Amino acid sequence: MPKVAIVTDSTATLPQEYLDQYPIHVLPQVLIWGTETLLDGIDIQPKQFYERLKTDPIHPTTSQVTPVAFQVKFKQLLDEGYEVLSVLVSPKLSGTMESANQAKAMYPDAPIEIVNSESIAMALGFQVLAAARAIVEGASLAECKALVEQAIPLTGVVLTVETLEFLHRGGRIGGGAKFLASALNVKPILEIRDGRVESVERVRTRGKSLKRLVELIEERVGAQKPVRLATLHANAPEEARQLLEDATARLHPVESILAELSPVVGVHAGPGTVGLVFMAGM
């Protein structure tokens, strides 16, 4: 049976230990900071990014993985005898999937499958891990793709941000939502729904917003088992750690991961963002 390798992008925020263990290849998104072009997680790490963001008067922007980067990686894996499953950030959040499709068109008869995760961060990461673990057990490309497609509706992300300013700058929300949250001095709770950032509700304090994240995940998980959890954070490790502890005590996951948002996601979410990710039912 042919070997299968997974190609994803750096918004998946998979901890290094998983990349060392499984046949997962991560292509970095691109951070543009003034005249600098930086590869996400390679040229700049989260800690460096958030420290610089505090003082640099220039606000960074982002760009998706290029078609050339996908083409090079696909060729490398195909030459090594792999079939390729590429699971990527939602196209409603990034143009990454279009880059992958352009690269795939260069190899029209090659065993390459591209899947829209309809999400980001560790929701994408959990989908990738489901396929990677199946690969280790000898699953085929078709079986791995089917597993990811099965996982998509079983994953979700809820998060709270310190301010909507960064999402507004990146075009992820409109000015009206930003103005309303600022005027009322509330903490917005958001989720990834149908591949895009959507508002859930607004609460008055940071503490209440973090507590509400756990309640929302409980509602979305329901009776589904097993449960896998991850926190995501943008320069807020202690809050993320406590959030994971609280959610673990309530939901008893078989796996829990503390993950840091990559710089390209942090550009849009902003410092202080904290969230919970789940996969339930597989």
Phi, psi and omega in degrees: 000136180299151176284151178239136174235150180253136173243124175230188180238167190290349175291346180294338177053037178288129176300151186302327182300328179283325178292329178287333189267330188237162180281065182247128179244124184253123175263129185284136168290173188243131176252128179248116184235097184063242180267359182266141171243117188240137177274128185300122177079357178244301179277339180213133179258162183306315182299315178300317183300311185289327176296316181290325182299329181296327190244340184284124180290342179271128178271128181287159173235176183230160174216151184284164171306137184281156173303324180297319179298318176295317182300315180298315181293316178301315181298316180302312183291319178297319179296332179274003176090015180268150159268153192237129171246119181249116181246123195227163177305149180307133177293349175279351179247341185200155176273013186301319184294326177295320176300317180296319179295323177296319179292320180299325180298340177286344181230068191299333182256006184278152178282078179235126176241133180242129184236134174277114181291340186061023182203202185199175177055214186287352169294314170299318181299317179294324176297316178298316180296324178301316179289319182297320179292326177291324178301316179300329179273002175097016181292151178276171177301314180297320180293321179294318178299317180296323178297316179297315180297326175293324184285333187307308181285354181261004180244155178198162180225129168236145184208159173234141182244151177291325180207151176273002183304315185288320176295324178293315179301321182276003178077016182274342173221165179273167181295330180296316179295319179298313183296318183297315180296319180293317183296322182271352182055050181247166178256111182288141170249129185235164172214161171270115183229125182054036173084003179226167179280123179233149178283140175256303179193178178232137178234167192276330185229162177298315181301318179293325180293320179292319177297321182293328177302316180296316180298319180295320178295319176302316179297318184284329179285318181060229182265005184293136177223152353285167179245135172239136184234150170214147168259154172235146179207153175243091178062039177220059188295323183291318177295320179295320179296316179294320178299318179295321177297315181296316181292323179295320180296330182272326191248348176050060183289155174277347179209137176221139187225132172263113185239145180256134178296137179289158180308319183293332174280322179299330176305320185268325182281321180090154179303145178090353177296135176222141181209169175238139178239142176226154160228125185227132176107000176199000000 
